[in-house]
Each structure stands twice: as structure tokens, then as C-alpha cells.
């Protein structure tokens, strides 16, 4: 079985991540394929790194903007992220694996 988890949080970790973390850890221990798509962040959370070490297939999608960005910098980051999404669609990477279940989180 192949399970895809698509996270919408723009931070490295949140409350709902704790829920799918346990599901993913159990699924990986049973030999299932688990794929995760998240927004890029400056750091990878230790629990996500743990899942990657257990075999999680991790993809990121553009969306990170520095917290201290001024309006001009924010606009430039938004444009740059948009172009990157057009060049390489992160959802295509996930659905290339033909997941049996998709958890949109």
C-alpha cells in the first residue's frame, strides 16, 4: 500500500503532524510506502527526519518566505516560488507514485 500525506502547514511541525507521524511510523514498520509533501522550511523537524530515516519519501514545495521579509522581498519570493512551482510541479512527484490513500492535512 502507498500512502501520501500532503501537509498544508507552513511551519516545520504542528499538532496535526503529530497525528500523521504516528500513522506513518506504523505504516513504514509494516512495509508500506509513505510519501510526504510539505512546504519548504529552513529546518527539517527531528520527527520528520526520523521518518525519512525509516524510509519516508519526502518532497517539498516552494512557499517559504523569510519572516522578516519586507514588502519588496516578499513579492520577489512569491514570484520566485510561483516560477519554481511551474517548472517542477510537486504534486506530480507525489502522484507519480500512484498512492492508494491520500491524506490532505
C-alpha positions as CSV (number, residue, x, y, z in Angstrom):
1,X,0.0,0.0,0.0
2,X,1.1,3.5,-0.8
3,X,0.0,6.4,1.4
4,X,0.6,10.1,0.6
5,X,0.4,12.8,3.2
6,X,0.1,16.4,1.9
7,X,0.7,18.9,4.7
8,X,-0.6,22.5,4.4
9,X,1.3,23.9,7.4
10,X,4.0,26.4,6.6
11,X,6.0,25.7,9.8
12,X,8.2,22.7,10.2
13,X,5.8,20.9,12.7
14,X,2.3,21.3,14.2
15,X,-0.4,19.5,16.1
16,X,-1.8,17.6,13.1
17,X,1.7,16.4,12.1
18,X,1.9,14.6,15.4
19,X,-1.2,12.6,14.4
20,X,0.0,11.5,10.9
21,X,3.6,11.0,12.3
22,X,2.3,8.0,14.4
23,X,0.3,6.6,11.4
24,X,3.3,7.0,9.1
25,X,5.7,5.4,11.6
26,X,3.3,2.4,11.9
27,X,2.8,2.1,8.2
28,X,6.5,2.2,7.5
29,X,7.2,-0.5,10.1
30,X,4.7,-2.7,8.1
31,X,6.5,-2.2,4.9
32,X,4.1,0.4,3.3
33,X,5.3,3.2,1.2
34,X,4.6,6.6,2.7
35,X,5.1,9.8,0.8
36,X,5.0,13.3,2.3
37,X,4.7,16.7,0.6
38,X,5.3,19.8,2.7
39,X,6.1,23.4,2.2
40,X,9.9,24.1,2.4
41,X,11.1,25.4,5.7
42,X,14.6,26.4,6.8
43,X,14.9,23.3,9.1
44,X,13.6,19.7,8.9
45,X,11.8,18.8,12.2
46,X,13.6,16.0,14.1
47,X,10.4,13.8,13.9
48,X,10.2,14.3,10.1
49,X,13.9,13.4,9.8
50,X,13.2,10.3,11.9
51,X,10.5,9.2,9.4
52,X,12.9,9.9,6.5
53,X,15.5,7.7,8.1
54,X,12.8,5.0,8.4
55,X,12.0,5.2,4.6
56,X,9.6,8.1,4.2
57,X,9.7,9.6,0.7
58,X,9.8,13.4,1.3
59,X,9.1,16.1,-1.2
60,X,8.9,19.8,-0.6
61,X,7.1,22.5,-2.5
62,X,8.0,26.2,-2.8
63,X,6.4,28.6,-0.4
64,X,8.9,29.7,2.2
65,X,9.2,33.4,2.7
66,X,11.5,34.7,5.5
67,X,9.6,36.1,8.4
68,X,11.5,39.4,8.3
69,X,10.9,40.0,4.6
70,X,9.8,43.5,3.7
71,X,7.1,44.0,1.0
72,X,9.6,44.1,-1.9
73,X,11.4,40.9,-0.7
74,X,8.1,39.2,0.0
75,X,6.9,40.0,-3.5
76,X,10.1,38.7,-5.1
77,X,9.9,35.5,-3.0
78,X,6.3,34.9,-4.1
79,X,7.3,35.4,-7.8
80,X,10.3,33.1,-7.4
81,X,8.2,30.4,-5.7
82,X,5.5,30.7,-8.4
83,X,8.0,30.1,-11.2
84,X,9.6,27.1,-9.3
85,X,6.1,25.5,-9.0
86,X,5.5,25.9,-12.7
87,X,8.9,24.4,-13.6
88,X,8.5,21.4,-11.3
89,X,5.0,20.6,-10.0
90,X,5.5,19.0,-6.6
91,X,2.1,17.3,-6.8
92,X,3.1,15.4,-9.9
93,X,6.0,14.0,-7.9
94,X,3.7,12.6,-5.3
95,X,1.0,11.3,-7.7
96,X,3.7,9.6,-9.8
97,X,3.8,7.0,-7.0
98,X,0.1,6.3,-7.6
99,X,-0.9,6.4,-3.9
100,X,-3.8,4.2,-2.7
101,X,-4.7,6.7,0.1
102,X,-4.1,10.5,0.2
103,X,-4.3,12.3,3.5
104,X,-4.7,16.0,2.8
105,X,-3.7,17.6,6.1
